């Protein structure tokens, strides 16, 4: 039975009824290449003797490469489906080979005359190009030409050819790129993923001698990683970090060449190269084939991971690990693939995938099913398999299943039982009343709801304080604002008033339930999770982190946390080390944005400027170093006529997109409030553009534009996005009268994060509407 290798191929998109025909063709091929009707045929005078075509239907033929090696099943590499004549031409001129420099499999286009001595010609030509480059540099020095981008960064044609693996012609084109936009466009046009990865490394400014190591991933273990390797010696660590991956794979490739019985074996072994997995994927079964075929431009993450993502899917850690990265860098993708990897490695493992909201949890469940519909799912907390729920759902389940010990813990955490209380959705009102009664004693800078609630979360609940004297002497290390004795006395009055109001109304805050659940788990020693994977960690409060720490067995791979301080639109920074979650030294960052264009990314990052964003380690998270492999139009800021509804302008923009052939379901209008987006949907529909308000986990309506709030858009992506009414005065939102400087800063920072989240939902194009002047967050 032949094995099938799928090639990620942007020039051969699969759509419509062709998907079903390709599925049927490859299913039959995997059974036998002698199945009647497949017509697997060699091509005369082809540059690669392994090239084949196969009949999909009367119009379309498959382009394939047949790999035969001793001791292995025959492998067919499916390059794509094309109209009959184009398929024949591609099969004649395409060659599947191992790149002689970097060891990555690639598909190149050659004429028959180029086949012999191709590698020697590349190296011989490099000297000639280098000489031409010297002349160009001399001309630049005399002011006769503008210095190309890669020249200014110290790259050379010779280096790109002999150290990275580009052909001379491709290296020459890259070296001639005037700026990052032109370089990006060249990279997008490359057929092979290793070439695209190398261009991204150039955009990041990685030196050419380290590009191979960058696209392969580091070999040395990270701190806290479970590894059989000996620690690197101090005097060789830096050198090993620079060349480790490249030299290790080069050595392995050399062994493969010596041991291989033929070139086909070399190619088959090269598919294990980390960069190859971004382009080539073995099809394990029919379900896998279906997932690959159905993965459109928005779903490539199901099949192909960047090597930088793959390393965090595969690695094991001795304790909690934190993965950070900007919007669109693929943190959630890593979590989903990691959950799958852990479940397949141990079907008896109790794996929990959780996040801040119930809606985001439903999105995780939806996407995990897209990734692999046959993964073992648990029906309740503590069972083998993958269990997906929002953090507050997990707390509620613990409360429901263990009511007596939960109530006993409540007495020790908040001083009262909670058996008859309902989860509180109106805690803001209760805090406002409590601060209104006693806030004057704290002074204007501290007498606010936000400060009081933060004090309750980070000091009182975290330390399970029940009495005033305990609070007066409690440590507030790491909290920031100092409080004198009189201020602490006033704060305790506010907290007592809040607790009394809750008791009278038979309410209990969600974060109180989390604190109680944590205490119960600690006191009973009940451990319900072997591997805990947390998404959107930046929005969780201290009591919720305590609950999660108590939920999981401490040990290898116990907690894997994905977060981005720049997307914190709900909570406040939490020092996780103080809660028993030690991630210091076990934290890494993803830098490559897969979703948005560089233009949209730069626009979104403007909103973050001038603010300090604190991580769970207590360090500042900078927004430098993020890069996108894609380029597109600059975001447009459109002013709506005075007094005219923004929906009129939005309808014009969306009408133009639809006229260009953009699927309405991939267009979204995002606003601040539910009332705003409901009104926009109604107005657009009246103007002849069907639109519907959606929630994060709802199924997009056929042919309808999506409208949703900016908060709801977290975790989503769309081809085109319109941000509604980012006018000065409307965004950031207005503060209450008499708001303190701290409150004003908190509002500005949260709205800056919200704007960043909303803008980065756009894959291809972003439009912003405003009246008067645009928000100052973009200045």
N, C-alpha and C positions, 0 to 999 in steps of 0.2 A: 504494500500500500504506500503510494508516494506521500511525502510530506509536502505541505504547502507553506511557502514563505510569502507574506504580503509586503508589498513595497508602498510606502507612503509616497503618493505621486500627485502633486498639485496640477500637473498638466493633463491628468486623466480623472476628472471628478466623476463620481458615481452618483447618478440621480435617477429618479423616476423608476419605470419598470425595468430598467437595466440592472438595478440592484438585485432583483429576483433572479434574473437570467444569469448574472455572474455567480450568485450563490449556488444555483443549480449546477452550473458548469464546474465550479471548484469542488463542489460536493462529489460529483461524479469522478472528477480527476483524482481526488484523494482516495477513492475506492480502487481505481485502476486507470492508467493512462491508455489502456487499450479499449476502454468503453466505446461502443459504437456511437458515432455522431460527434465525438470530440475533435477528431481530425488533428491530432497533435503532429505537426509536420515541421521538419527542419527547413531552413531557408538557404537557397543556393547563393553562393558568393557573399555570405554574411561575414562581418568582421569578427563575430564570435561564433564558433562552431556549436556552442551550446544553445544558441538562440532557437526558439520555436514559436509557432503560432498555433492557436487552437480556436475552434469554431464556437462562438457563443450563440449566435443566431445568423440569419441570412445577411445582416448588415455589419455586425460587430465581430471582431476577432480579438483574442487575448494575445498579448506579447509575453512570452515566458522564457526562462532560462532553465535548462535541464542540467542538474548537477548529479553526477554519479561518482561514488567513491567506494572503495573496497570496504566491506563490513558495515555499510550504512544503507538505509533506505534511499531510494531516489528522491531528490528534493527538486520541486518546481518553484522557481521564483516568479511570482506573478507581478509583472511590471506595470500592467494597465490594460484597459480595454479601449479599442479605437475602431473607427470605420475601416473597412477591409483594406483599402489601398494604403492608408496611413499606417496601419498595423504592419503590413509587409515592409514598408520603408523603414520603420523604426527597428524591426527585427533585423534588418540588413545592416544598420549603422550603429546599433547600440552594443556595447561590450560590458559585461559584468566582470569586475576584476577586484583584486586587493590593491589599494593604493600603495605603491612601492616605498613611500616615505613614512606614512602614518599608520599603515596596517588596517585601515578601515575599508570595508567593501564599498564599492561605488559603481555607478552605471555612467559610462561616458559615451559620447558620440564621436565616432571615428569614420573616416573614409577608408576603403580597403587598402589604399597605398600607405596609410599612416600606421598600420598595425605593426609591421616589422620595425624593430628598433625604436619604438615609441619612447621608452624610458630614457635611452641614450640621447635622443634628440632633445628631450626636456633639459637635461643637464648641460648639454653643449650649448643650447640656446641661451641659457642663463647668463653666461659671460658676456654675450653680445648685448643682451638687454641691460646688464649692469653698466656696460660702457655707455650705452645710450642714456642711461639714467644719470651718469656723471655729467654728460653734456647738458642734460636738462637742469641739473643742479647748478651748473656754471651759469646757464642762462638766467636762472632765478636770482643768483647772486648779483648779476648785472642789472636786475630789475626788469628783465624782459618777459618774465612769466610769473604767475602766482604759484606759490609753493603748494602742491597738492597735500591733502590731509595726512596721508600715511607717510609721506616724505618728511613732513614736519614732526612726526612722532617717531622717526628713526627706523621705520620699516624699510626693507629693501626687496627688490625683485628676487635676488638670489636667495634671501632668507625665506620668503614665502614659498619658493619652489623647493628648496633643499631641506628646510626645517619644518615646513607645514604640510607640503604635498600638493600645492596648486600647480597647474600647468603654467608654462610661461605666459601664454596668452591671457589666462585668467589673472595671473599675478600682475601683468602689465595693466590690465583694465582696473584692477583694484588700486594700484599705485597712482593711477591717473585721476582718481576720484577727488573732486575739489573740496567736498565737505561731507559731513556725516549723513546728510540726506541722500546724496548721490551714492555713497558707500552702502547705505542701507538698501537702496533700490537694487544695486548690483547683487547684494547678498540674497535678497528675496527671489531673484531670478535664477539662482543656482538650483540645480536639480537635487544634489546630494546634501543630506542633512549635515554631514561633517563640515561641508563648505559654509553652510549657513551658520553653524555654531562658531566656526573660526572667524567669520565676519563680525558676529556679535562680540567675540572676544576683542577684536580690533576696535569696535565701537567703545568698549569699556577701557581701552588703552592698555590691554595686556601685552607685554613685550612679546615679540614674535617667537623668541626662543622658549616661551612658556605657554604658547597657545595650545600645543598638543596636550600638555599636562592639564590645562584648563578644561578641555573638552572631554578628557578621559576621567577626571576626578582624582583627588589625592589618594595615595596608597597608604600613607602613614595613618595610624589610628588617631581619632580625636580624643581629647581628654574624656575619660569616662566611658569610652567605647569598649565593649567586650571584644577582645582580640587575642589570638594565640601568638601574635608577634611580640618579640621583645621590644621594650621601649627604645626609641632612637637615642643614640649617644648624643650628648649635648653639642659636641663639636661637629657632628655631621648632620644634625637635624635640619638646619637651614638648607644645606645643599640637597638633601634628600627630598625636602618639601618641594624644591624647584623642579627637580628632574625625575622624581620617583615614579610617577605614573607613566611617563613616556618611556623611561628606560625599562621598567618592569614589563610593559606590554611589548616593547621592541624585542626583549629577550624571549618572551613567550612566543612571539610571532616567529622569531628565528628558529626556535625549537620546532614549531609547527611546520616550517618550511623544510627542515631537515628530515622530519619524521613523515611528512605527507607523502602519500603515494602518487599524488597528482595535484594539479592546480585546483581541481574541484574541492579537494580536501582543505586546501588553504582557504578558499572562499568560505566554506562551511564553518571553519574554525573562526574566521574573522567576524562572523555574525555575533560572536560573544563580546566583541569590543563595545565598551559603553556608548560610544558615539553611534555605533551601528544600530543600536536599539531605538534610536530616534527615527529610523527609516525602515528597518527590516523587522518583521515580526512573524514568528512561527504561529501557524493556526493550529491550536490543539484539538479542537472539535467543532461541530456545527454551531454550537452556541457562540464560540469565540469568533467564528467566521461571520456570524450574523452581527455581532457587536462591531467588528471591524468595518463591515460594509455600511452599517447604519450610522457610523460616526461621521458626521458632517463637519463642516468648518468649525462649528461650535463644540464638537465633541471629540476632537482628536486626543484629548487628555485620556480618554478611555483606553487608548491603544499605545500612544507614544509619549514617553516621558523624557525630559531633558536629563542628561547624565547627572546634573546637579540635583535634580529632584530624586532620581533613582537611588542615589547614595543614601538619602534619608529614609527611603522606603526600606532598604535592605539592611541597614546597619542596626546592631544591637547595642544597648547602653546599660551601664550598671545602675542607673537611677533615672530620675526625671530629666528630660531633655526638652529644650525650648527651641522652636524653629520660628524665626521672625522673617519679615519681608513685606514690602509694600503691596498695595492692592494689585491683583493680577499676576503675582509671582508664583502662584500655584501651591500655596500652603495647604489649602483644603484638599487639593488633588493628592498631595503626598499623604495626608491623613487617610483618605479613602483607600489608596493603594497599600498603605501600611497595614490597615485593618484587614484587608484581604490577605496580605502576606502572612500575618500572624495567625489568622484563622486557618489557612491552609497548612501552616507548619504544625499547628496543634489544634485539632478539631475540638478538644476538650477544654481549651482555654476560654475563660470568661472575659470577653472583650466588650468594653463600653465606649461608644462614640457619642460624645456629648458636646453641647454648645450653649450659648446664652439664652436663646429663645426657642419656644416650641416650633415656630415657623421655620427657623433655620435648621432645626433637627429634622423636620419633615423633608427639607431640601436635601439633607445628607442621606436620608433613607432613600429618596428618589434616585440620587446620583449613585449610591452604592449598588442599587438594583441595576442601573444602567451599566455599571462596571462589570458586575457578575451577578446574575439573577439566581445563581445556585449556591451562593454562600450560606453557611449555616447561621440562621438568625435565632436569637434567644427570644422567648416570649415574655420573660420577666427578668428582673435584676438578679444576678447570681447564678443563672443557668449558663451552660456551655454555649458558645456561639457569640455572635455580634449583637449587642443590644444598643439601640439608638434612641435617645431621649434628650430633651432639654434638661438643664441642670435642676430647675425647679420641679420638673416631673420626677426626677430621680429622688429628690427629697420627699416629695409627696408619696411616692411608693414606699419608701422606708417608713414614713409616718403611718401609712395605712396598714402595712404588714406587721409592724411591731409597735402597736399603740401604747402598751403599758410601759415598756422601757423608754419609749419616746416621751411620754408624759412625765416620767420620773426625771429624765434629763432636762425637761423644760423647767422644772422647779429649780434646778441648779444653774440654769442659764438666764432665765428672765424672772424667776421668783414666783411662777404660777403655772398651773397646768394649761394645756391648750386643746384638750380633747374636744371641746364644744366650739372652738373658735374657727372662723373662716379666714382663709388667706386674704391679706389686706391689699386692696388696690387703691386705697385713698390715704396712704401714709403721708403724702405731702400736706394734706389739709390738717392732719393731726400735728405735724411738726410746726406748721404755721401758727396754730393755736398755742402750742407750748412755747414757742419763741416769742409770740406776742405777749404772753404773760410775764416772762422772765428775761427776755432778751436784752432789755435796757441795762441790766446789771452786768452784761458782758461788754457793752460798748458797741459803737456803730460798726466797727470792723469785723467783730466776731458774732454779733447778734443776728445771725441769718440761719435760715433753714438748712442750707447746704453745709455750713460748718457744723451745726449741731448733729445732723445725720451722719456726717463723716466721722465725727468724734464717737458717736454711738457704735458705728460699724467697726472702726479701727482700734478703739481702745476698750470700750465697755463690753461689747459682744465678744470680741476676740479673746479677752481675758476673763469672760464670764463673771463680770462684776455685778454683785447684788446690793451692796451696801455703800453708802456715801464715803465712809472712811477708807474702804478699799480703793475707791476711785481717786480720792485725794492723794493717795500715795502710789498710784499705779504709774508705771513707766510709760512715757509717751515718746520714746526714742524713735526717730525716723518719721514722726508725724509732721514735723515742720514748725508749726506755730506754737510758741510757748504760752502756757497758761499759769497765772499766779493762783494762790489759794482762793482768793475771793472769786476769781473767774471760774475756778473749778466748782466752787459751791453753787454758783449761779447755773453752770452747765448741768450739774446734777439735778437741780430743780426742774430744768427743762426736760431731762431724760425721765425723771419720775412722773412728770405731767404727761409725757408721751405714753409711757407704759400704763398709766391710769386710764387715759382716754381709750387705749386699745382694749383694756380689760372691760370697761363699761360698754363698749361697742361690740364686744366679743370678736375682736379682730386680732390677727397676728401677721406681721410683715413677712414677706417671703425670705428676706435675709435672716430674720430671727429663726424661722423654721430650719434654714440651712445650718445655723449655729447650733440649734438643738440637735439636729440630725448628726452633726459632727461629734458632739459630746456623747450621744447615745452609742455611736459606733465605737468610739474610743473606750467607753466604759464597759461595753459588752465584748469587745474584741472581735466583733463580727466583721469579716472581710469578704466582700462580695465581688471583687474585680481583680483579675490578674493583670490586664493591660488596659489602661485608661488613656483614651485619645481625646484631647480637648481642642475644639476649634473656637476662634474668636475669644481667646483667653484674656485679651486686654479689657473686656467689659465685665469680668467677674469681680465680685466683691470679696473681701477677706473671709467672711463666714462661709461663702460658697467654696473658696479654695480650701478652707479647713475641712469642709464636708468631703470634698473630692480626695484630699490626702488620706482621710480616715477610711474612705471607701475601698481603696486599693491596697493590695498586699505590697509591701515594700520589697524591691528587688529589681532584677534586670527587666528593662522595658516596662516599668510600672506606670510611668506617666510620660506621655509625649504631647507637648503643648504647642499649638500654633497660635501666634498672635502678631498684632501690628499696633504699636502704640499710637500711630497716626490715625487709626480707625476707631479710636475709643470714643464712642458717641453715647455711652450710657454711664459708665462708672468712673472711678478715680483710680490712680496708680496704686498698686498693692505690692508691698515688699514680700515676695513669696518665701524668701529665706527665713523670715521671722515666723512663718507658718509651717515650717518643717519641709518645705519643698526646695531642696537645694539644687539650683540649676547653674550656679556659678561655675564657669569652665565648660559647661555642657549647653552651649547656646551658639547657634549659627544663624546666618542670614541669607535668604535668597535675594538675588539682585536683578534677575532678568524678568522683565514684565512680558507676559505672553498674551495679554488681553488687548491693551490699548496701544495706540500709536505713540511715538515719541512726542509728537506735538500735543496730544491730549494729556499725556503724562506730565510734561513740563507745565502745562496750564494748571493741572490739578495740584501740583507741588507748590505753586504760588500761594495757595491758601494756607500752607503749613509754615510759611516763612515767618520768622520772628518769634516763634513759640518754642518752648522746651517740652519735649515729649519723653516722659519717664517710662522706662521698661520695668518688668517685674524683678529685675536685678538691682533696681535703684539707680541705673545709669541712664544717661540721655541717649535717646534713639535719634540719630541724624537721618536726614532724608537725602543724603548724598550717595552717589554710586549706582542709582537705579537707571536702567537703560532698557529700551524696547528694541526689538529686532525689526519693528515695522514702522513705516512712515505713512503719513496721510495728510489731509488738509488741516490747516490751522483751525482751532475752535473759533466759531463765530459768535460775537456778542451783538445781538440785534435789539435795537430800541423800539419799544412799542409806542405808537402815537399816544399823546396825552389824552387820557380819558377812554381810549379804545381798549377793549379786552385783549389780553395777551393771546387768547385762543385764536383770534383772527390771524395774527402773525404766525402762530404755531401751525395753523391749518395750511398756510401758504408753504411753509418749509416742508411739512410732511407730504403735502400734495406733490411737490417737486420730487421728493425721494421716491414716492410710489410710481410717479411717471417714469423714473429711471429704472424701474423694475425691482425696487427693494421690497421684500416681503413685509407687509404691515406688521406681522407678528414679531418682527425683529426690531421694531421701532418702539421706543418708550418715551413718555413724558413724565418727568419726576417733579413733584412739588413738595412743599413742606408739610401740609396738612391733608387729611383725608377729604375734608370739604373742598379744598382747592382742586385735587385731582378728580374728584367726582364731578365737579362743575366743568372741568376741562373735557372730560370724557363726553359729557352731555353736549357741550358746545361743538366739539369736533364732529360728533354724530350728526348734529343738525346741519353742519356745513358739508355733509356728504362723505366724511371720513369716519367709518365705523371705529369706535374706540370703547374700551371697557376697562373699568377699574379692576385690577388684579391684585391678588395677594401673592406672597413669595412662593407658595406651594400649589397655587391653582394652575390648571391647564390653560394655556393661552387659547383665546377664542379664535376660531378660524377667520382669517382676513381682518382681524381687529387690531388696531394700535393698542399698546398696553399703557395704562396710566397707573401710577402707584406713588406712595410717599417715598421720600429719600431714605427714611429709616427702613422701609420695607424692601428697598432695592439692594440692601447689603447681601452679598452672595450671588447676585444676578449679573448677567451680562446681555447686552443688546448690540445690534449692529450700529444703530443710530440712536442718540439720546438728545432730548431737549430738556434743559433745566429751566423750570418756570419761575419767573419773577425773582431774579437775583438782584433786586434793586437795593440801593443804599437806603437804609431805614427799615427795610423788610428782612434783610439778611446781613449780619446776624439779627436774631430776634430781639425785640425790645425787652429791656429789663424792667423789673417792678420799680415803682417809685421808691426812692431811698435805698436802692441796692448798693451794697458795699463794693469796694474795688475788687475784692476777691470774687464776688458774684459776677461782676462785669467781665472779669478775666475768664472765669469758668465758662460763661455763655459764649464769649468770643472763641475760646479754644474748642469747645464742643461743636460749634457751628463751622469752624474751620475744618474739623475732622469730618463733619457731615458733608460739607461741600466736596472735600477730597474723595470721600466714598462715592457720592453721587456722580461726580465727573468721571471717575474711573470705571463706571459701568459701561461706557461707550467703547466699542471695539474699533469702529471705523470713522465715526464723525460725531462731533459734539457741537450743539448750539445752545446758547444761553440767551434768554429774554430778560429785559429789564425796562424800567421806566425812569426817566430823569437821569440818574447816574447809577452805574453798576456798583455792586457791593465793594466796600473798601478792602475786603479780604483778597481781592484780585489785584490790588494796586501794589 
